[in-house]
Amino acid sequence: MTSPTGEIYRIDWLPGTDVLHGTCHCGREYTAQDPVEMWEWMLAHPQGHDVDEPRGNSS
């Protein structure tokens, strides 16, 4: 078992839609309809979390 890192990942479901809105512990935000896609983005930190990279997907 690994020790806790203190990092907080938050995923909210936007009511009335199929959209998930995630916020990484670094503050970057992302939206996706697929929960697997959302968790892959979260756990890939810092890849995909740079300010110069586009936020979220096009859906």
PQR file with spaces between the fields and no chain letter, atoms N, CA, C, O and H, PARSE charges and radii, in Angstrom:
ATOM       1  N    MET     1       0.841   -1.175    0.000 -0.4000 1.5000
ATOM       2  CA   MET     1       0.000    0.000    0.000 -0.0000 2.0000
ATOM       3  C    MET     1       0.891    1.245    0.000  0.5500 1.7000
ATOM       4  O    MET     1       1.905    1.295    0.696 -0.5500 1.4000
ATOM       5  N    THR     2       0.499    2.241   -0.787 -0.4000 1.5000
ATOM       6  CA   THR     2       1.276    3.478   -0.837 -0.0000 2.0000
ATOM       7  C    THR     2       0.755    4.473    0.186  0.5500 1.7000
ATOM       8  O    THR     2      -0.391    4.392    0.628 -0.5500 1.4000
ATOM       9  H    THR     2      -0.325    2.200   -1.353  0.4000 1.0000
ATOM      10  N    SER     3       1.611    5.407    0.552 -0.4000 1.5000
ATOM      11  CA   SER     3       1.196    6.416    1.518 -0.0000 2.0000
ATOM      12  C    SER     3       0.415    7.524    0.811  0.5500 1.7000
ATOM      13  O    SER     3       0.657    7.788   -0.367 -0.5500 1.4000
ATOM      14  H    SER     3       2.542    5.473    0.194  0.4000 1.0000
ATOM      15  N    PRO     4      -0.513    8.172    1.505 -0.5600 1.5000
ATOM      16  CA   PRO     4      -1.297    9.245    0.892  0.2800 2.0000
ATOM      17  C    PRO     4      -0.422   10.437    0.498  0.5500 1.7000
ATOM      18  O    PRO     4       0.554   10.756    1.177 -0.5500 1.4000
ATOM      19  N    THR     5      -0.784   11.085   -0.601 -0.4000 1.5000
ATOM      20  CA   THR     5       0.007   12.211   -1.086 -0.0000 2.0000
ATOM      21  C    THR     5      -0.589   13.553   -0.691  0.5500 1.7000
ATOM      22  O    THR     5       0.087   14.578   -0.778 -0.5500 1.4000
ATOM      23  H    THR     5      -1.577   10.826   -1.153  0.4000 1.0000
ATOM      24  N    GLY     6      -1.843   13.563   -0.259 -0.4000 1.5000
ATOM      25  CA   GLY     6      -2.496   14.816    0.082 -0.0000 2.0000
ATOM      26  C    GLY     6      -3.087   15.511   -1.133  0.5500 1.7000
ATOM      27  O    GLY     6      -3.611   16.619   -1.018 -0.5500 1.4000
ATOM      28  H    GLY     6      -2.393   12.730   -0.188  0.4000 1.0000
ATOM      29  N    GLU     7      -3.010   14.866   -2.312 -0.4000 1.5000
ATOM      30  CA   GLU     7      -3.561   15.450   -3.521 -0.0000 2.0000
ATOM      31  C    GLU     7      -5.062   15.211   -3.566  0.5500 1.7000
ATOM      32  O    GLU     7      -5.540   14.132   -3.217 -0.5500 1.4000
ATOM      33  H    GLU     7      -2.585   13.965   -2.405  0.4000 1.0000
ATOM      34  N    ILE     8      -5.799   16.226   -3.998 -0.4000 1.5000
ATOM      35  CA   ILE     8      -7.251   16.113   -4.082 -0.0000 2.0000
ATOM      36  C    ILE     8      -7.679   16.225   -5.534  0.5500 1.7000
ATOM      37  O    ILE     8      -7.352   17.192   -6.222 -0.5500 1.4000
ATOM      38  H    ILE     8      -5.410   17.103   -4.282  0.4000 1.0000
ATOM      39  N    TYR     9      -8.413   15.223   -5.985 -0.4000 1.5000
ATOM      40  CA   TYR     9      -9.000   15.217   -7.318 -0.0000 2.0000
ATOM      41  C    TYR     9     -10.511   15.359   -7.144  0.5500 1.7000
ATOM      42  O    TYR     9     -11.112   14.682   -6.310 -0.5500 1.4000
ATOM      43  H    TYR     9      -8.678   14.438   -5.426  0.4000 1.0000
ATOM      44  N    ARG    10     -11.112   16.233   -7.927 -0.4000 1.5000
ATOM      45  CA   ARG    10     -12.552   16.458   -7.786 -0.0000 2.0000
ATOM      46  C    ARG    10     -13.218   16.288   -9.141  0.5500 1.7000
ATOM      47  O    ARG    10     -12.791   16.878  -10.133 -0.5500 1.4000
ATOM      48  H    ARG    10     -10.624   16.783   -8.605  0.4000 1.0000
ATOM      49  N    ILE    11     -14.268   15.477   -9.172 -0.4000 1.5000
ATOM      50  CA   ILE    11     -15.056   15.301  -10.389 -0.0000 2.0000
ATOM      51  C    ILE    11     -16.512   15.540  -10.034  0.5500 1.7000
ATOM      52  O    ILE    11     -17.068   14.897   -9.143 -0.5500 1.4000
ATOM      53  H    ILE    11     -14.615   14.998   -8.366  0.4000 1.0000
ATOM      54  N    ASP    12     -17.116   16.476  -10.747 -0.4000 1.5000
ATOM      55  CA   ASP    12     -18.530   16.794  -10.552 -0.0000 2.0000
ATOM      56  C    ASP    12     -19.304   16.420  -11.805  0.5500 1.7000
ATOM      57  O    ASP    12     -18.818   16.593  -12.923 -0.5500 1.4000
ATOM      58  H    ASP    12     -16.665   16.998  -11.471  0.4000 1.0000
ATOM      59  N    TRP    13     -20.485   15.918  -11.613 -0.4000 1.5000
ATOM      60  CA   TRP    13     -21.394   15.638  -12.714 -0.0000 2.0000
ATOM      61  C    TRP    13     -22.257   16.873  -12.899  0.5500 1.7000
ATOM      62  O    TRP    13     -22.795   17.406  -11.928 -0.5500 1.4000
ATOM      63  H    TRP    13     -20.880   15.778  -10.705  0.4000 1.0000
ATOM      64  N    LEU    14     -22.394   17.334  -14.139 -0.4000 1.5000
ATOM      65  CA   LEU    14     -23.227   18.496  -14.423 -0.0000 2.0000
ATOM      66  C    LEU    14     -24.653   18.015  -14.640  0.5500 1.7000
ATOM      67  O    LEU    14     -24.947   17.437  -15.686 -0.5500 1.4000
ATOM      68  H    LEU    14     -21.957   16.901  -14.927  0.4000 1.0000
ATOM      69  N    PRO    15     -25.557   18.238  -13.669 -0.5600 1.5000
ATOM      70  CA   PRO    15     -26.927   17.729  -13.741  0.2800 2.0000
ATOM      71  C    PRO    15     -27.623   18.106  -15.054  0.5500 1.7000
ATOM      72  O    PRO    15     -27.468   19.211  -15.574 -0.5500 1.4000
ATOM      73  N    GLY    16     -28.387   17.150  -15.559 -0.4000 1.5000
ATOM      74  CA   GLY    16     -29.125   17.370  -16.793 -0.0000 2.0000
ATOM      75  C    GLY    16     -28.290   17.125  -18.042  0.5500 1.7000
ATOM      76  O    GLY    16     -28.768   17.323  -19.160 -0.5500 1.4000
ATOM      77  H    GLY    16     -28.513   16.253  -15.136  0.4000 1.0000
ATOM      78  N    THR    17     -27.031   16.690  -17.856 -0.4000 1.5000
ATOM      79  CA   THR    17     -26.138   16.418  -18.983 -0.0000 2.0000
ATOM      80  C    THR    17     -25.425   15.094  -18.740  0.5500 1.7000
ATOM      81  O    THR    17     -25.591   14.468  -17.694 -0.5500 1.4000
ATOM      82  H    THR    17     -26.642   16.530  -16.949  0.4000 1.0000
ATOM      83  N    ASP    18     -24.639   14.683  -19.708 -0.4000 1.5000
ATOM      84  CA   ASP    18     -23.753   13.525  -19.551 -0.0000 2.0000
ATOM      85  C    ASP    18     -22.320   13.986  -19.354  0.5500 1.7000
ATOM      86  O    ASP    18     -21.384   13.221  -19.586 -0.5500 1.4000
ATOM      87  H    ASP    18     -24.503   15.191  -20.559  0.4000 1.0000
ATOM      88  N    VAL    19     -22.142   15.227  -18.927 -0.4000 1.5000
ATOM      89  CA   VAL    19     -20.821   15.838  -18.846 -0.0000 2.0000
ATOM      90  C    VAL    19     -20.275   15.775  -17.421  0.5500 1.7000
ATOM      91  O    VAL    19     -20.979   16.049  -16.450 -0.5500 1.4000
ATOM      92  H    VAL    19     -22.902   15.848  -18.739  0.4000 1.0000
ATOM      93  N    LEU    20     -18.995   15.405  -17.331 -0.4000 1.5000
ATOM      94  CA   LEU    20     -18.264   15.419  -16.066 -0.0000 2.0000
ATOM      95  C    LEU    20     -17.281   16.575  -16.109  0.5500 1.7000
ATOM      96  O    LEU    20     -16.656   16.833  -17.138 -0.5500 1.4000
ATOM      97  H    LEU    20     -18.423   15.182  -18.120  0.4000 1.0000
ATOM      98  N    HIS    21     -17.149   17.266  -14.996 -0.4000 1.5000
ATOM      99  CA   HIS    21     -16.221   18.390  -14.887 -0.0000 2.0000
ATOM     100  C    HIS    21     -15.225   18.043  -13.796  0.5500 1.7000
ATOM     101  O    HIS    21     -15.595   17.868  -12.636 -0.5500 1.4000
ATOM     102  H    HIS    21     -17.657   17.057  -14.160  0.4000 1.0000
ATOM     103  N    GLY    22     -13.954   17.944  -14.178 -0.4000 1.5000
ATOM     104  CA   GLY    22     -12.926   17.556  -13.224 -0.0000 2.0000
ATOM     105  C    GLY    22     -11.974   18.687  -12.921  0.5500 1.7000
ATOM     106  O    GLY    22     -11.676   19.519  -13.779 -0.5500 1.4000
ATOM     107  H    GLY    22     -13.653   18.086  -15.121  0.4000 1.0000
ATOM     108  N    THR    23     -11.500   18.708  -11.686 -0.4000 1.5000
ATOM     109  CA   THR    23     -10.485   19.667  -11.261 -0.0000 2.0000
ATOM     110  C    THR    23      -9.354   18.877  -10.614  0.5500 1.7000
ATOM     111  O    THR    23      -9.560   18.142   -9.648 -0.5500 1.4000
ATOM     112  H    THR    23     -11.742   18.033  -10.989  0.4000 1.0000
ATOM     113  N    CYS    24      -8.164   19.043  -11.164 -0.4000 1.5000
ATOM     114  CA   CYS    24      -6.984   18.360  -10.646 -0.0000 2.0000
ATOM     115  C    CYS    24      -6.452   19.103   -9.414  0.5500 1.7000
ATOM     116  O    CYS    24      -6.816   20.252   -9.165 -0.5500 1.4000
ATOM     117  H    CYS    24      -7.997   19.639  -11.949  0.4000 1.0000
ATOM     118  N    HIS    25      -5.602   18.439   -8.664 -0.4000 1.5000
ATOM     119  CA   HIS    25      -4.988   19.079   -7.493 -0.0000 2.0000
ATOM     120  C    HIS    25      -4.136   20.275   -7.892  0.5500 1.7000
ATOM     121  O    HIS    25      -3.844   21.129   -7.054 -0.5500 1.4000
ATOM     122  H    HIS    25      -5.306   17.506   -8.866  0.4000 1.0000
ATOM     123  N    CYS    26      -3.726   20.353   -9.178 -0.4000 1.5000
ATOM     124  CA   CYS    26      -2.916   21.490   -9.636 -0.0000 2.0000
ATOM     125  C    CYS    26      -3.778   22.681  -10.053  0.5500 1.7000
ATOM     126  O    CYS    26      -3.259   23.757  -10.351 -0.5500 1.4000
ATOM     127  H    CYS    26      -3.963   19.659   -9.858  0.4000 1.0000
ATOM     128  N    GLY    27      -5.107   22.480  -10.071 -0.4000 1.5000
ATOM     129  CA   GLY    27      -6.013   23.567  -10.406 -0.0000 2.0000
ATOM     130  C    GLY    27      -6.527   23.539  -11.832  0.5500 1.7000
ATOM     131  O    GLY    27      -7.477   24.253  -12.152 -0.5500 1.4000
ATOM     132  H    GLY    27      -5.529   21.607   -9.828  0.4000 1.0000
ATOM     133  N    ARG    28      -5.920   22.724  -12.708 -0.4000 1.5000
ATOM     134  CA   ARG    28      -6.400   22.628  -14.086 -0.0000 2.0000
ATOM     135  C    ARG    28      -7.761   21.939  -14.105  0.5500 1.7000
ATOM     136  O    ARG    28      -8.052   21.078  -13.275 -0.5500 1.4000
ATOM     137  H    ARG    28      -5.149   22.144  -12.448  0.4000 1.0000
ATOM     138  N    GLU    29      -8.587   22.339  -15.072 -0.4000 1.5000
ATOM     139  CA   GLU    29      -9.929   21.785  -15.207 -0.0000 2.0000
ATOM     140  C    GLU    29     -10.076   21.083  -16.543  0.5500 1.7000
ATOM     141  O    GLU    29      -9.364   21.391  -17.499 -0.5500 1.4000
ATOM     142  H    GLU    29      -8.350   23.039  -15.746  0.4000 1.0000
ATOM     143  N    TYR    30     -11.004   20.136  -16.605 -0.4000 1.5000
ATOM     144  CA   TYR    30     -11.204   19.321  -17.796 -0.0000 2.0000
ATOM     145  C    TYR    30     -12.649   18.865  -17.823  0.5500 1.7000
ATOM     146  O    TYR    30     -13.244   18.640  -16.769 -0.5500 1.4000
ATOM     147  H    TYR    30     -11.582   19.885  -15.828  0.4000 1.0000
ATOM     148  N    THR    31     -13.222   18.726  -19.003 -0.4000 1.5000
ATOM     149  CA   THR    31     -14.567   18.182  -19.127 -0.0000 2.0000
ATOM     150  C    THR    31     -14.540   16.988  -20.060  0.5500 1.7000
ATOM     151  O    THR    31     -13.776   16.956  -21.025 -0.5500 1.4000
ATOM     152  H    THR    31     -12.738   18.909  -19.859  0.4000 1.0000
ATOM     153  N    ALA    32     -15.375   16.009  -19.766 -0.4000 1.5000
ATOM     154  CA   ALA    32     -15.467   14.798  -20.579 -0.0000 2.0000
ATOM     155  C    ALA    32     -16.801   14.125  -20.299  0.5500 1.7000
ATOM     156  O    ALA    32     -17.404   14.330  -19.245 -0.5500 1.4000
ATOM     157  H    ALA    32     -15.995   16.035  -18.982  0.4000 1.0000
ATOM     158  N    GLN    33     -17.256   13.319  -21.254 -0.4000 1.5000
ATOM     159  CA   GLN    33     -18.465   12.532  -21.038 -0.0000 2.0000
ATOM     160  C    GLN    33     -18.132   11.138  -20.531  0.5500 1.7000
ATOM     161  O    GLN    33     -18.983   10.475  -19.938 -0.5500 1.4000
ATOM     162  H    GLN    33     -16.766   13.152  -22.109  0.4000 1.0000
ATOM     163  N    ASP    34     -16.912   10.692  -20.756 -0.4000 1.5000
ATOM     164  CA   ASP    34     -16.488    9.349  -20.381 -0.0000 2.0000
ATOM     165  C    ASP    34     -15.723    9.378  -19.062  0.5500 1.7000
ATOM     166  O    ASP    34     -14.695   10.048  -18.960 -0.5500 1.4000
ATOM     167  H    ASP    34     -16.221   11.230  -21.237  0.4000 1.0000
ATOM     168  N    PRO    35     -16.213    8.655  -18.045 -0.5600 1.5000
ATOM     169  CA   PRO    35     -15.518    8.665  -16.753  0.2800 2.0000
ATOM     170  C    PRO    35     -14.096    8.093  -16.834  0.5500 1.7000
ATOM     171  O    PRO    35     -13.210    8.530  -16.098 -0.5500 1.4000
ATOM     172  N    VAL    36     -13.877    7.122  -17.723 -0.4000 1.5000
ATOM     173  CA   VAL    36     -12.534    6.558  -17.873 -0.0000 2.0000
ATOM     174  C    VAL    36     -11.593    7.615  -18.432  0.5500 1.7000
ATOM     175  O    VAL    36     -10.465    7.754  -17.959 -0.5500 1.4000
ATOM     176  H    VAL    36     -14.596    6.767  -18.320  0.4000 1.0000
ATOM     177  N    GLU    37     -12.049    8.366  -19.439 -0.4000 1.5000
ATOM     178  CA   GLU    37     -11.249    9.451  -20.003 -0.0000 2.0000
ATOM     179  C    GLU    37     -10.904   10.474  -18.932  0.5500 1.7000
ATOM     180  O    GLU    37      -9.778   10.968  -18.877 -0.5500 1.4000
ATOM     181  H    GLU    37     -12.965    8.254  -19.823  0.4000 1.0000
ATOM     182  N    MET    38     -11.871   10.789  -18.084 -0.4000 1.5000
ATOM     183  CA   MET    38     -11.638   11.768  -17.025 -0.0000 2.0000
ATOM     184  C    MET    38     -10.558   11.277  -16.059  0.5500 1.7000
ATOM     185  O    MET    38      -9.638   12.030  -15.742 -0.5500 1.4000
ATOM     186  H    MET    38     -12.785   10.387  -18.128  0.4000 1.0000
ATOM     187  N    TRP    39     -10.650   10.031  -15.586 -0.4000 1.5000
ATOM     188  CA   TRP    39      -9.665    9.516  -14.646 -0.0000 2.0000
ATOM     189  C    TRP    39      -8.296    9.369  -15.287  0.5500 1.7000
ATOM     190  O    TRP    39      -7.278    9.595  -14.633 -0.5500 1.4000
ATOM     191  H    TRP    39     -11.397    9.419  -15.844  0.4000 1.0000
ATOM     192  N    GLU    40      -8.260    8.990  -16.568 -0.4000 1.5000
ATOM     193  CA   GLU    40      -6.963    8.911  -17.252 -0.0000 2.0000
ATOM     194  C    GLU    40      -6.303   10.280  -17.298  0.5500 1.7000
ATOM     195  O    GLU    40      -5.094   10.390  -17.096 -0.5500 1.4000
ATOM     196  H    GLU    40      -9.087    8.806  -17.099  0.4000 1.0000
ATOM     197  N    TRP    41      -7.085   11.330  -17.563 -0.4000 1.5000
ATOM     198  CA   TRP    41      -6.543   12.694  -17.575 -0.0000 2.0000
ATOM     199  C    TRP    41      -6.044   13.070  -16.180  0.5500 1.7000
ATOM     200  O    TRP    41      -4.943   13.599  -16.027 -0.5500 1.4000
ATOM     201  H    TRP    41      -8.067   11.241  -17.727  0.4000 1.0000
ATOM     202  N    MET    42      -6.861   12.793  -15.168 -0.4000 1.5000
ATOM     203  CA   MET    42      -6.468   13.141  -13.796 -0.0000 2.0000
ATOM     204  C    MET    42      -5.157   12.470  -13.405  0.5500 1.7000
ATOM     205  O    MET    42      -4.247   13.117  -12.888 -0.5500 1.4000
ATOM     206  H    MET    42      -7.755   12.363  -15.291  0.4000 1.0000
ATOM     207  N    LEU    43      -5.073   11.183  -13.655 -0.4000 1.5000
ATOM     208  CA   LEU    43      -3.927   10.412  -13.193 -0.0000 2.0000
ATOM     209  C    LEU    43      -2.691   10.595  -14.067  0.5500 1.7000
ATOM     210  O    LEU    43      -1.605   10.152  -13.692 -0.5500 1.4000
ATOM     211  H    LEU    43      -5.813   10.657  -14.076  0.4000 1.0000
ATOM     212  N    ALA    44      -2.833   11.238  -15.228 -0.4000 1.5000
ATOM     213  CA   ALA    44      -1.695   11.495  -16.110 -0.0000 2.0000
ATOM     214  C    ALA    44      -0.921   12.744  -15.703  0.5500 1.7000
ATOM     215  O    ALA    44       0.068   13.085  -16.353 -0.5500 1.4000
ATOM     216  H    ALA    44      -3.715   11.598  -15.534  0.4000 1.0000
ATOM     217  N    HIS    45      -1.345   13.436  -14.643 -0.4000 1.5000
ATOM     218  CA   HIS    45      -0.701   14.671  -14.193 -0.0000 2.0000
ATOM     219  C    HIS    45       0.803   14.499  -14.177  0.5500 1.7000
ATOM     220  O    HIS    45       1.265   13.497  -13.632 -0.5500 1.4000
ATOM     221  H    HIS    45      -2.148   13.159  -14.115  0.4000 1.0000
ATOM     222  N    PRO    46       1.594   15.382  -14.723 -0.5600 1.5000
ATOM     223  CA   PRO    46       1.262   16.686  -15.263  0.2800 2.0000
ATOM     224  C    PRO    46       0.970   16.694  -16.763  0.5500 1.7000
ATOM     225  O    PRO    46       0.671   17.753  -17.315 -0.5500 1.4000
ATOM     226  N    GLN    47       1.048   15.543  -17.440 -0.4000 1.5000
ATOM     227  CA   GLN    47       0.756   15.510  -18.878 -0.0000 2.0000
ATOM     228  C    GLN    47      -0.688   15.942  -19.121  0.5500 1.7000
ATOM     229  O    GLN    47      -1.617   15.413  -18.511 -0.5500 1.4000
ATOM     230  H    GLN    47       1.290   14.683  -16.992  0.4000 1.0000
ATOM     231  N    GLY    48      -0.865   16.909  -20.019 -0.4000 1.5000
ATOM     232  CA   GLY    48      -2.197   17.409  -20.310 -0.0000 2.0000
ATOM     233  C    GLY    48      -2.656   18.510  -19.373  0.5500 1.7000
ATOM     234  O    GLY    48      -3.791   18.977  -19.477 -0.5500 1.4000
ATOM     235  H    GLY    48      -0.110   17.339  -20.515  0.4000 1.0000
ATOM     236  N    HIS    49      -1.797   18.929  -18.462 -0.4000 1.5000
ATOM     237  CA   HIS    49      -2.173   19.933  -17.473 -0.0000 2.0000
ATOM     238  C    HIS    49      -1.437   21.247  -17.658  0.5500 1.7000
ATOM     239  O    HIS    49      -1.547   22.135  -16.813 -0.5500 1.4000
ATOM     240  H    HIS    49      -0.875   18.550  -18.377  0.4000 1.0000
ATOM     241  N    ASP    50      -0.694   21.390  -18.735 -0.4000 1.5000
ATOM     242  CA   ASP    50       0.056   22.615  -18.989 -0.0000 2.0000
ATOM     243  C    ASP    50      -0.872   23.745  -19.421  0.5500 1.7000
ATOM     244  O    ASP    50      -1.893   23.504  -20.065 -0.5500 1.4000
ATOM     245  H    ASP    50      -0.605   20.669  -19.421  0.4000 1.0000
ATOM     246  N    VAL    51      -0.525   24.946  -19.075 -0.4000 1.5000
ATOM     247  CA   VAL    51      -1.318   26.122  -19.419 -0.0000 2.0000
ATOM     248  C    VAL    51      -1.434   26.277  -20.931  0.5500 1.7000
ATOM     249  O    VAL    51      -2.474   26.715  -21.423 -0.5500 1.4000
ATOM     250  H    VAL    51       0.305   25.142  -18.552  0.4000 1.0000
ATOM     251  N    ASP    52      -0.382   25.926  -21.680 -0.4000 1.5000
ATOM     252  CA   ASP    52      -0.382   26.084  -23.130 -0.0000 2.0000
ATOM     253  C    ASP    52      -1.213   25.026  -23.855  0.5500 1.7000
ATOM     254  O    ASP    52      -1.542   25.204  -25.028 -0.5500 1.4000
ATOM     255  H    ASP    52       0.463   25.571  -21.279  0.4000 1.0000
ATOM     256  N    GLU    53      -1.560   23.923  -23.175 -0.4000 1.5000
ATOM     257  CA   GLU    53      -2.336   22.871  -23.806 -0.0000 2.0000
ATOM     258  C    GLU    53      -3.822   23.198  -23.712  0.5500 1.7000
ATOM     259  O    GLU    53      -4.249   23.842  -22.753 -0.5500 1.4000
ATOM     260  H    GLU    53      -1.294   23.779  -22.223  0.4000 1.0000
ATOM     261  N    PRO    54      -4.622   22.763  -24.696 -0.5600 1.5000
ATOM     262  CA   PRO    54      -6.061   23.024  -24.644  0.2800 2.0000
ATOM     263  C    PRO    54      -6.703   22.373  -23.433  0.5500 1.7000
ATOM     264  O    PRO    54      -6.267   21.310  -22.992 -0.5500 1.4000
ATOM     265  N    ARG    55      -7.718   22.993  -22.901 -0.4000 1.5000
ATOM     266  CA   ARG    55      -8.447   22.448  -21.759 -0.0000 2.0000
ATOM     267  C    ARG    55      -9.608   21.616  -22.233  0.5500 1.7000
ATOM     268  O    ARG    55     -10.357   22.038  -23.113 -0.5500 1.4000
ATOM     269  H    ARG    55      -8.072   23.857  -23.259  0.4000 1.0000
ATOM     270  N    GLY    56      -9.770   20.448  -21.669 -0.4000 1.5000
ATOM     271  CA   GLY    56     -10.911   19.603  -21.972 -0.0000 2.0000
ATOM     272  C    GLY    56     -10.905   19.098  -23.387  0.5500 1.7000
ATOM     273  O    GLY    56      -9.972   19.342  -24.152 -0.5500 1.4000
ATOM     274  H    GLY    56      -9.161   20.105  -20.954  0.4000 1.0000
ATOM     275  N    ASN    57     -11.972   18.383  -23.730 -0.4000 1.5000
ATOM     276  CA   ASN    57     -12.091   17.882  -25.088 -0.0000 2.0000
ATOM     277  C    ASN    57     -13.122   18.698  -25.832  0.5500 1.7000
ATOM     278  O    ASN    57     -13.683   19.647  -25.286 -0.5500 1.4000
ATOM     279  H    ASN    57     -12.731   18.185  -23.109  0.4000 1.0000
ATOM     280  N    SER    58     -13.371   18.340  -27.056 -0.4000 1.5000
ATOM     281  CA   SER    58     -14.260   19.152  -27.888 -0.0000 2.0000
ATOM     282  C    SER    58     -15.722   18.757  -27.757  0.5500 1.7000
ATOM     283  O    SER    58     -16.560   19.334  -28.450 -0.5500 1.4000
ATOM     284  H    SER    58     -12.915   17.568  -27.500  0.4000 1.0000
ATOM     285  N    SER    59     -16.067   17.802  -26.905 -0.4000 1.5000
ATOM     286  CA   SER    59     -17.463   17.373  -26.785 -0.0000 2.0000
ATOM     287  C    SER    59     -18.270   18.276  -25.894  0.5500 1.7000
ATOM     288  O    SER    59     -19.463   18.043  -25.696 -0.5500 1.4000
ATOM     289  H    SER    59     -15.386   17.334  -26.342  0.4000 1.0000
